[in-house]
Amino acid sequence: MVYDFCKKCGEKRNLKSGLCEDCQSVKDAERMSHIYGVRERQTKEDIEKEVAEKKHDKRFWWGTKDK
């Protein structure tokens, strides 16, 4: 890490690859959103429904049996 001016915001801070920690985290978040896509907000009922479906999927729970 180098103590110098950030390439993006211009503040003098400890730099990692030319960007300060704040600018680097923003850059990483933008990169990850392109890779994984933007997640939609889900309601609690949708999440519970998805978990219930996974519980019945034998590939997900390969070591357990339905009771």
PDB file of N, CA, C and O in Angstrom:
ATOM      1  N   MET A   1       0.838  -1.172   0.000  1.00  0.00           N
ATOM      2  CA  MET A   1       0.000   0.000   0.000  1.00  0.00           C
ATOM      3  C   MET A   1       0.886   1.239   0.000  1.00  0.00           C
ATOM      4  O   MET A   1       1.936   1.285   0.641  1.00  0.00           O
ATOM      5  N   VAL A   2       0.435   2.217  -0.725  1.00  0.00           N
ATOM      6  CA  VAL A   2       1.199   3.440  -0.902  1.00  0.00           C
ATOM      7  C   VAL A   2       0.346   4.611  -0.442  1.00  0.00           C
ATOM      8  O   VAL A   2      -0.852   4.658  -0.721  1.00  0.00           O
ATOM      9  N   TYR A   3       0.955   5.548   0.256  1.00  0.00           N
ATOM     10  CA  TYR A   3       0.253   6.747   0.693  1.00  0.00           C
ATOM     11  C   TYR A   3       0.426   7.802  -0.389  1.00  0.00           C
ATOM     12  O   TYR A   3       1.499   8.390  -0.528  1.00  0.00           O
ATOM     13  N   ASP A   4      -0.655   8.045  -1.169  1.00  0.00           N
ATOM     14  CA  ASP A   4      -0.587   8.983  -2.284  1.00  0.00           C
ATOM     15  C   ASP A   4      -2.003   9.449  -2.605  1.00  0.00           C
ATOM     16  O   ASP A   4      -2.942   9.142  -1.871  1.00  0.00           O
ATOM     17  N   PHE A   5      -2.158  10.191  -3.703  1.00  0.00           N
ATOM     18  CA  PHE A   5      -3.463  10.696  -4.114  1.00  0.00           C
ATOM     19  C   PHE A   5      -4.215   9.628  -4.906  1.00  0.00           C
ATOM     20  O   PHE A   5      -3.644   8.950  -5.759  1.00  0.00           O
ATOM     21  N   CYS A   6      -5.503   9.494  -4.606  1.00  0.00           N
ATOM     22  CA  CYS A   6      -6.362   8.536  -5.296  1.00  0.00           C
ATOM     23  C   CYS A   6      -6.594   9.009  -6.733  1.00  0.00           C
ATOM     24  O   CYS A   6      -6.763  10.204  -6.976  1.00  0.00           O
ATOM     25  N   LYS A   7      -6.602   8.079  -7.675  1.00  0.00           N
ATOM     26  CA  LYS A   7      -6.823   8.420  -9.079  1.00  0.00           C
ATOM     27  C   LYS A   7      -8.258   8.862  -9.345  1.00  0.00           C
ATOM     28  O   LYS A   7      -8.504   9.635 -10.271  1.00  0.00           O
ATOM     29  N   LYS A   8      -9.208   8.377  -8.542  1.00  0.00           N
ATOM     30  CA  LYS A   8     -10.619   8.658  -8.802  1.00  0.00           C
ATOM     31  C   LYS A   8     -11.124   9.876  -8.041  1.00  0.00           C
ATOM     32  O   LYS A   8     -11.711  10.776  -8.641  1.00  0.00           O
ATOM     33  N   CYS A   9     -10.906   9.920  -6.726  1.00  0.00           N
ATOM     34  CA  CYS A   9     -11.465  11.015  -5.925  1.00  0.00           C
ATOM     35  C   CYS A   9     -10.449  12.113  -5.632  1.00  0.00           C
ATOM     36  O   CYS A   9     -10.842  13.231  -5.295  1.00  0.00           O
ATOM     37  N   GLY A  10      -9.166  11.827  -5.749  1.00  0.00           N
ATOM     38  CA  GLY A  10      -8.138  12.843  -5.560  1.00  0.00           C
ATOM     39  C   GLY A  10      -7.713  13.073  -4.123  1.00  0.00           C
ATOM     40  O   GLY A  10      -6.883  13.946  -3.869  1.00  0.00           O
ATOM     41  N   GLU A  11      -8.259  12.314  -3.166  1.00  0.00           N
ATOM     42  CA  GLU A  11      -7.864  12.478  -1.769  1.00  0.00           C
ATOM     43  C   GLU A  11      -6.554  11.745  -1.511  1.00  0.00           C
ATOM     44  O   GLU A  11      -6.255  10.739  -2.153  1.00  0.00           O
ATOM     45  N   LYS A  12      -5.783  12.260  -0.568  1.00  0.00           N
ATOM     46  CA  LYS A  12      -4.507  11.631  -0.235  1.00  0.00           C
ATOM     47  C   LYS A  12      -4.753  10.593   0.857  1.00  0.00           C
ATOM     48  O   LYS A  12      -5.073  10.939   1.995  1.00  0.00           O
ATOM     49  N   ARG A  13      -4.602   9.323   0.499  1.00  0.00           N
ATOM     50  CA  ARG A  13      -4.856   8.210   1.410  1.00  0.00           C
ATOM     51  C   ARG A  13      -3.930   7.057   1.076  1.00  0.00           C
ATOM     52  O   ARG A  13      -3.138   7.122   0.136  1.00  0.00           O
ATOM     53  N   ASN A  14      -4.046   6.005   1.866  1.00  0.00           N
ATOM     54  CA  ASN A  14      -3.352   4.757   1.525  1.00  0.00           C
ATOM     55  C   ASN A  14      -4.039   4.161   0.304  1.00  0.00           C
ATOM     56  O   ASN A  14      -5.258   3.991   0.290  1.00  0.00           O
ATOM     57  N   LEU A  15      -3.263   3.850  -0.704  1.00  0.00           N
ATOM     58  CA  LEU A  15      -3.839   3.374  -1.954  1.00  0.00           C
ATOM     59  C   LEU A  15      -3.573   1.896  -2.168  1.00  0.00           C
ATOM     60  O   LEU A  15      -2.555   1.352  -1.739  1.00  0.00           O
ATOM     61  N   LYS A  16      -4.507   1.275  -2.835  1.00  0.00           N
ATOM     62  CA  LYS A  16      -4.382  -0.115  -3.257  1.00  0.00           C
ATOM     63  C   LYS A  16      -4.702  -0.115  -4.746  1.00  0.00           C
ATOM     64  O   LYS A  16      -5.844   0.128  -5.134  1.00  0.00           O
ATOM     65  N   SER A  17      -3.726  -0.378  -5.565  1.00  0.00           N
ATOM     66  CA  SER A  17      -3.841  -0.352  -7.030  1.00  0.00           C
ATOM     67  C   SER A  17      -4.290   1.016  -7.546  1.00  0.00           C
ATOM     68  O   SER A  17      -5.058   1.098  -8.505  1.00  0.00           O
ATOM     69  N   GLY A  18      -3.819   2.071  -6.924  1.00  0.00           N
ATOM     70  CA  GLY A  18      -4.089   3.420  -7.408  1.00  0.00           C
ATOM     71  C   GLY A  18      -5.376   4.038  -6.907  1.00  0.00           C
ATOM     72  O   GLY A  18      -5.620   5.219  -7.155  1.00  0.00           O
ATOM     73  N   LEU A  19      -6.215   3.275  -6.202  1.00  0.00           N
ATOM     74  CA  LEU A  19      -7.479   3.787  -5.692  1.00  0.00           C
ATOM     75  C   LEU A  19      -7.515   3.666  -4.175  1.00  0.00           C
ATOM     76  O   LEU A  19      -6.932   2.747  -3.598  1.00  0.00           O
ATOM     77  N   CYS A  20      -8.213   4.615  -3.531  1.00  0.00           N
ATOM     78  CA  CYS A  20      -8.369   4.526  -2.079  1.00  0.00           C
ATOM     79  C   CYS A  20      -9.351   3.391  -1.756  1.00  0.00           C
ATOM     80  O   CYS A  20      -9.979   2.830  -2.653  1.00  0.00           O
ATOM     81  N   GLU A  21      -9.469   3.072  -0.499  1.00  0.00           N
ATOM     82  CA  GLU A  21     -10.300   1.941  -0.084  1.00  0.00           C
ATOM     83  C   GLU A  21     -11.765   2.141  -0.469  1.00  0.00           C
ATOM     84  O   GLU A  21     -12.425   1.195  -0.899  1.00  0.00           O
ATOM     85  N   ASP A  22     -12.281   3.370  -0.317  1.00  0.00           N
ATOM     86  CA  ASP A  22     -13.678   3.647  -0.654  1.00  0.00           C
ATOM     87  C   ASP A  22     -13.936   3.475  -2.149  1.00  0.00           C
ATOM     88  O   ASP A  22     -14.903   2.823  -2.544  1.00  0.00           O
ATOM     89  N   CYS A  23     -13.074   4.057  -2.974  1.00  0.00           N
ATOM     90  CA  CYS A  23     -13.240   3.954  -4.429  1.00  0.00           C
ATOM     91  C   CYS A  23     -13.062   2.518  -4.899  1.00  0.00           C
ATOM     92  O   CYS A  23     -13.746   2.078  -5.823  1.00  0.00           O
ATOM     93  N   GLN A  24     -12.156   1.788  -4.274  1.00  0.00           N
ATOM     94  CA  GLN A  24     -11.928   0.388  -4.641  1.00  0.00           C
ATOM     95  C   GLN A  24     -13.156  -0.456  -4.316  1.00  0.00           C
ATOM     96  O   GLN A  24     -13.520  -1.331  -5.102  1.00  0.00           O
ATOM     97  N   SER A  25     -13.805  -0.213  -3.167  1.00  0.00           N
ATOM     98  CA  SER A  25     -14.987  -0.989  -2.808  1.00  0.00           C
ATOM     99  C   SER A  25     -16.147  -0.688  -3.752  1.00  0.00           C
ATOM    100  O   SER A  25     -16.916  -1.588  -4.090  1.00  0.00           O
ATOM    101  N   VAL A  26     -16.283   0.579  -4.188  1.00  0.00           N
ATOM    102  CA  VAL A  26     -17.324   0.931  -5.155  1.00  0.00           C
ATOM    103  C   VAL A  26     -17.054   0.233  -6.486  1.00  0.00           C
ATOM    104  O   VAL A  26     -17.975  -0.291  -7.114  1.00  0.00           O
ATOM    105  N   LYS A  27     -15.811   0.227  -6.908  1.00  0.00           N
ATOM    106  CA  LYS A  27     -15.429  -0.429  -8.164  1.00  0.00           C
ATOM    107  C   LYS A  27     -15.705  -1.930  -8.094  1.00  0.00           C
ATOM    108  O   LYS A  27     -16.215  -2.512  -9.051  1.00  0.00           O
ATOM    109  N   ASP A  28     -15.369  -2.561  -6.963  1.00  0.00           N
ATOM    110  CA  ASP A  28     -15.617  -3.991  -6.792  1.00  0.00           C
ATOM    111  C   ASP A  28     -17.112  -4.299  -6.813  1.00  0.00           C
ATOM    112  O   ASP A  28     -17.531  -5.296  -7.400  1.00  0.00           O
ATOM    113  N   ALA A  29     -17.928  -3.441  -6.170  1.00  0.00           N
ATOM    114  CA  ALA A  29     -19.377  -3.652  -6.145  1.00  0.00           C
ATOM    115  C   ALA A  29     -19.966  -3.546  -7.547  1.00  0.00           C
ATOM    116  O   ALA A  29     -20.846  -4.328  -7.906  1.00  0.00           O
ATOM    117  N   GLU A  30     -19.493  -2.594  -8.341  1.00  0.00           N
ATOM    118  CA  GLU A  30     -19.974  -2.458  -9.714  1.00  0.00           C
ATOM    119  C   GLU A  30     -19.588  -3.678 -10.542  1.00  0.00           C
ATOM    120  O   GLU A  30     -20.384  -4.170 -11.342  1.00  0.00           O
ATOM    121  N   ARG A  31     -18.375  -4.159 -10.349  1.00  0.00           N
ATOM    122  CA  ARG A  31     -17.906  -5.324 -11.103  1.00  0.00           C
ATOM    123  C   ARG A  31     -18.717  -6.565 -10.731  1.00  0.00           C
ATOM    124  O   ARG A  31     -19.090  -7.346 -11.605  1.00  0.00           O
ATOM    125  N   MET A  32     -18.988  -6.746  -9.456  1.00  0.00           N
ATOM    126  CA  MET A  32     -19.737  -7.915  -9.009  1.00  0.00           C
ATOM    127  C   MET A  32     -21.191  -7.857  -9.474  1.00  0.00           C
ATOM    128  O   MET A  32     -21.781  -8.900  -9.756  1.00  0.00           O
ATOM    129  N   SER A  33     -21.785  -6.656  -9.563  1.00  0.00           N
ATOM    130  CA  SER A  33     -23.167  -6.562 -10.024  1.00  0.00           C
ATOM    131  C   SER A  33     -23.273  -6.953 -11.491  1.00  0.00           C
ATOM    132  O   SER A  33     -24.310  -7.462 -11.914  1.00  0.00           O
ATOM    133  N   HIS A  34     -22.216  -6.725 -12.280  1.00  0.00           N
ATOM    134  CA  HIS A  34     -22.232  -7.138 -13.681  1.00  0.00           C
ATOM    135  C   HIS A  34     -22.083  -8.649 -13.797  1.00  0.00           C
ATOM    136  O   HIS A  34     -22.649  -9.260 -14.703  1.00  0.00           O
ATOM    137  N   ILE A  35     -21.335  -9.250 -12.895  1.00  0.00           N
ATOM    138  CA  ILE A  35     -21.109 -10.695 -12.947  1.00  0.00           C
ATOM    139  C   ILE A  35     -22.348 -11.452 -12.468  1.00  0.00           C
ATOM    140  O   ILE A  35     -22.821 -12.364 -13.146  1.00  0.00           O
ATOM    141  N   TYR A  36     -22.868 -11.077 -11.307  1.00  0.00           N
ATOM    142  CA  TYR A  36     -23.974 -11.814 -10.706  1.00  0.00           C
ATOM    143  C   TYR A  36     -25.337 -11.240 -11.031  1.00  0.00           C
ATOM    144  O   TYR A  36     -26.349 -11.905 -10.809  1.00  0.00           O
ATOM    145  N   GLY A  37     -25.392 -10.039 -11.544  1.00  0.00           N
ATOM    146  CA  GLY A  37     -26.666  -9.391 -11.803  1.00  0.00           C
ATOM    147  C   GLY A  37     -27.182  -8.733 -10.536  1.00  0.00           C
ATOM    148  O   GLY A  37     -26.711  -9.021  -9.435  1.00  0.00           O
ATOM    149  N   VAL A  38     -28.136  -7.862 -10.698  1.00  0.00           N
ATOM    150  CA  VAL A  38     -28.700  -7.151  -9.560  1.00  0.00           C
ATOM    151  C   VAL A  38     -29.806  -8.017  -8.968  1.00  0.00           C
ATOM    152  O   VAL A  38     -30.712  -8.456  -9.676  1.00  0.00           O
ATOM    153  N   ARG A  39     -29.722  -8.254  -7.671  1.00  0.00           N
ATOM    154  CA  ARG A  39     -30.722  -9.083  -7.007  1.00  0.00           C
ATOM    155  C   ARG A  39     -31.999  -8.295  -6.792  1.00  0.00           C
ATOM    156  O   ARG A  39     -31.972  -7.116  -6.438  1.00  0.00           O
ATOM    157  N   GLU A  40     -33.120  -8.971  -7.012  1.00  0.00           N
ATOM    158  CA  GLU A  40     -34.411  -8.345  -6.763  1.00  0.00           C
ATOM    159  C   GLU A  40     -34.757  -8.485  -5.285  1.00  0.00           C
ATOM    160  O   GLU A  40     -34.349  -9.444  -4.630  1.00  0.00           O
ATOM    161  N   ARG A  41     -35.507  -7.526  -4.773  1.00  0.00           N
ATOM    162  CA  ARG A  41     -35.975  -7.617  -3.395  1.00  0.00           C
ATOM    163  C   ARG A  41     -37.035  -8.705  -3.328  1.00  0.00           C
ATOM    164  O   ARG A  41     -37.932  -8.757  -4.169  1.00  0.00           O
ATOM    165  N   GLN A  42     -36.933  -9.570  -2.331  1.00  0.00           N
ATOM    166  CA  GLN A  42     -37.893 -10.649  -2.167  1.00  0.00           C
ATOM    167  C   GLN A  42     -38.644 -10.464  -0.858  1.00  0.00           C
ATOM    168  O   GLN A  42     -38.097  -9.974   0.130  1.00  0.00           O
ATOM    169  N   THR A  43     -39.915 -10.868  -0.875  1.00  0.00           N
ATOM    170  CA  THR A  43     -40.692 -10.819   0.353  1.00  0.00           C
ATOM    171  C   THR A  43     -40.351 -12.040   1.201  1.00  0.00           C
ATOM    172  O   THR A  43     -39.759 -13.006   0.720  1.00  0.00           O
ATOM    173  N   LYS A  44     -40.732 -11.976   2.454  1.00  0.00           N
ATOM    174  CA  LYS A  44     -40.446 -13.079   3.368  1.00  0.00           C
ATOM    175  C   LYS A  44     -41.136 -14.363   2.903  1.00  0.00           C
ATOM    176  O   LYS A  44     -40.578 -15.452   3.041  1.00  0.00           O
ATOM    177  N   GLU A  45     -42.345 -14.240   2.355  1.00  0.00           N
ATOM    178  CA  GLU A  45     -43.082 -15.408   1.884  1.00  0.00           C
ATOM    179  C   GLU A  45     -42.365 -16.076   0.709  1.00  0.00           C
ATOM    180  O   GLU A  45     -42.310 -17.303   0.628  1.00  0.00           O
ATOM    181  N   ASP A  46     -41.814 -15.262  -0.206  1.00  0.00           N
ATOM    182  CA  ASP A  46     -41.084 -15.817  -1.350  1.00  0.00           C
ATOM    183  C   ASP A  46     -39.844 -16.577  -0.893  1.00  0.00           C
ATOM    184  O   ASP A  46     -39.530 -17.639  -1.430  1.00  0.00           O
ATOM    185  N   ILE A  47     -39.143 -16.037   0.091  1.00  0.00           N
ATOM    186  CA  ILE A  47     -37.940 -16.690   0.605  1.00  0.00           C
ATOM    187  C   ILE A  47     -38.301 -18.008   1.282  1.00  0.00           C
ATOM    188  O   ILE A  47     -37.629 -19.019   1.076  1.00  0.00           O
ATOM    189  N   GLU A  48     -39.369 -18.001   2.097  1.00  0.00           N
ATOM    190  CA  GLU A  48     -39.802 -19.230   2.766  1.00  0.00           C
ATOM    191  C   GLU A  48     -40.238 -20.283   1.752  1.00  0.00           C
ATOM    192  O   GLU A  48     -39.980 -21.471   1.944  1.00  0.00           O
ATOM    193  N   LYS A  49     -40.899 -19.855   0.672  1.00  0.00           N
ATOM    194  CA  LYS A  49     -41.326 -20.774  -0.384  1.00  0.00           C
ATOM    195  C   LYS A  49     -40.110 -21.392  -1.082  1.00  0.00           C
ATOM    196  O   LYS A  49     -40.099 -22.590  -1.365  1.00  0.00           O
ATOM    197  N   GLU A  50     -39.100 -20.585  -1.355  1.00  0.00           N
ATOM    198  CA  GLU A  50     -37.882 -21.077  -2.002  1.00  0.00           C
ATOM    199  C   GLU A  50     -37.151 -22.081  -1.115  1.00  0.00           C
ATOM    200  O   GLU A  50     -36.650 -23.094  -1.603  1.00  0.00           O
ATOM    201  N   VAL A  51     -37.090 -21.800   0.192  1.00  0.00           N
ATOM    202  CA  VAL A  51     -36.439 -22.716   1.131  1.00  0.00           C
ATOM    203  C   VAL A  51     -37.210 -24.033   1.206  1.00  0.00           C
ATOM    204  O   VAL A  51     -36.607 -25.105   1.265  1.00  0.00           O
ATOM    205  N   ALA A  52     -38.550 -23.955   1.204  1.00  0.00           N
ATOM    206  CA  ALA A  52     -39.361 -25.171   1.245  1.00  0.00           C
ATOM    207  C   ALA A  52     -39.135 -26.019   0.001  1.00  0.00           C
ATOM    208  O   ALA A  52     -39.094 -27.246   0.089  1.00  0.00           O
ATOM    209  N   GLU A  53     -38.987 -25.374  -1.168  1.00  0.00           N
ATOM    210  CA  GLU A  53     -38.715 -26.119  -2.400  1.00  0.00           C
ATOM    211  C   GLU A  53     -37.349 -26.795  -2.335  1.00  0.00           C
ATOM    212  O   GLU A  53     -37.200 -27.928  -2.793  1.00  0.00           O
ATOM    213  N   LYS A  54     -36.360 -26.122  -1.777  1.00  0.00           N
ATOM    214  CA  LYS A  54     -35.018 -26.695  -1.683  1.00  0.00           C
ATOM    215  C   LYS A  54     -34.985 -27.871  -0.717  1.00  0.00           C
ATOM    216  O   LYS A  54     -34.208 -28.807  -0.905  1.00  0.00           O
ATOM    217  N   LYS A  55     -35.822 -27.830   0.316  1.00  0.00           N
ATOM    218  CA  LYS A  55     -35.850 -28.931   1.274  1.00  0.00           C
ATOM    219  C   LYS A  55     -36.336 -30.219   0.623  1.00  0.00           C
ATOM    220  O   LYS A  55     -35.935 -31.309   1.030  1.00  0.00           O
ATOM    221  N   HIS A  56     -37.197 -30.100  -0.386  1.00  0.00           N
ATOM    222  CA  HIS A  56     -37.719 -31.287  -1.058  1.00  0.00           C
ATOM    223  C   HIS A  56     -36.858 -31.712  -2.240  1.00  0.00           C
ATOM    224  O   HIS A  56     -37.100 -32.762  -2.836  1.00  0.00           O
ATOM    225  N   ASP A  57     -35.866 -30.914  -2.583  1.00  0.00           N
ATOM    226  CA  ASP A  57     -34.964 -31.253  -3.683  1.00  0.00           C
ATOM    227  C   ASP A  57     -33.911 -32.232  -3.162  1.00  0.00           C
ATOM    228  O   ASP A  57     -33.128 -31.881  -2.279  1.00  0.00           O
ATOM    229  N   LYS A  58     -33.883 -33.434  -3.687  1.00  0.00           N
ATOM    230  CA  LYS A  58     -32.971 -34.467  -3.185  1.00  0.00           C
ATOM    231  C   LYS A  58     -31.520 -34.150  -3.488  1.00  0.00           C
ATOM    232  O   LYS A  58     -30.630 -34.614  -2.775  1.00  0.00           O
ATOM    233  N   ARG A  59     -31.256 -33.369  -4.535  1.00  0.00           N
ATOM    234  CA  ARG A  59     -29.876 -33.001  -4.832  1.00  0.00           C
ATOM    235  C   ARG A  59     -29.353 -32.015  -3.789  1.00  0.00           C
ATOM    236  O   ARG A  59     -28.155 -31.984  -3.511  1.00  0.00           O
ATOM    237  N   PHE A  60     -30.245 -31.211  -3.212  1.00  0.00           N
ATOM    238  CA  PHE A  60     -29.837 -30.243  -2.199  1.00  0.00           C
ATOM    239  C   PHE A  60     -29.616 -30.927  -0.857  1.00  0.00           C
ATOM    240  O   PHE A  60     -28.628 -30.652  -0.176  1.00  0.00           O
ATOM    241  N   TRP A  61     -30.516 -31.807  -0.478  1.00  0.00           N
ATOM    242  CA  TRP A  61     -30.428 -32.534   0.795  1.00  0.00           C
ATOM    243  C   TRP A  61     -30.101 -33.988   0.501  1.00  0.00           C
ATOM    244  O   TRP A  61     -30.883 -34.870   0.856  1.00  0.00           O
ATOM    245  N   TRP A  62     -28.992 -34.260  -0.123  1.00  0.00           N
ATOM    246  CA  TRP A  62     -28.659 -35.604  -0.570  1.00  0.00           C
ATOM    247  C   TRP A  62     -28.438 -36.583   0.572  1.00  0.00           C
ATOM    248  O   TRP A  62     -28.518 -37.791   0.350  1.00  0.00           O
ATOM    249  N   GLY A  63     -28.163 -36.117   1.776  1.00  0.00           N
ATOM    250  CA  GLY A  63     -27.865 -37.033   2.867  1.00  0.00           C
ATOM    251  C   GLY A  63     -29.023 -37.286   3.799  1.00  0.00           C
ATOM    252  O   GLY A  63     -28.866 -38.023   4.772  1.00  0.00           O
ATOM    253  N   THR A  64     -30.196 -36.699   3.540  1.00  0.00           N
ATOM    254  CA  THR A  64     -31.323 -36.861   4.454  1.00  0.00           C
ATOM    255  C   THR A  64     -32.490 -37.511   3.730  1.00  0.00           C
ATOM    256  O   THR A  64     -32.530 -37.540   2.500  1.00  0.00           O
ATOM    257  N   LYS A  65     -33.432 -38.029   4.491  1.00  0.00           N
ATOM    258  CA  LYS A  65     -34.636 -38.643   3.930  1.00  0.00           C
ATOM    259  C   LYS A  65     -35.848 -37.827   4.346  1.00  0.00           C
ATOM    260  O   LYS A  65     -35.850 -37.196   5.403  1.00  0.00           O
ATOM    261  N   ASP A  66     -36.894 -37.845   3.498  1.00  0.00           N
ATOM    262  CA  ASP A  66     -38.144 -37.170   3.855  1.00  0.00           C
ATOM    263  C   ASP A  66     -38.832 -37.951   4.959  1.00  0.00           C
ATOM    264  O   ASP A  66     -38.868 -39.181   4.930  1.00  0.00           O
ATOM    265  N   LYS A  67     -39.373 -37.241   5.923  1.00  0.00           N
ATOM    266  CA  LYS A  67     -40.064 -37.903   7.033  1.00  0.00           C
ATOM    267  C   LYS A  67     -41.536 -37.673   6.920  1.00  0.00           C
ATOM    268  O   LYS A  67     -42.301 -38.149   7.760  1.00  0.00           O
TER     269      LYS A  67
END
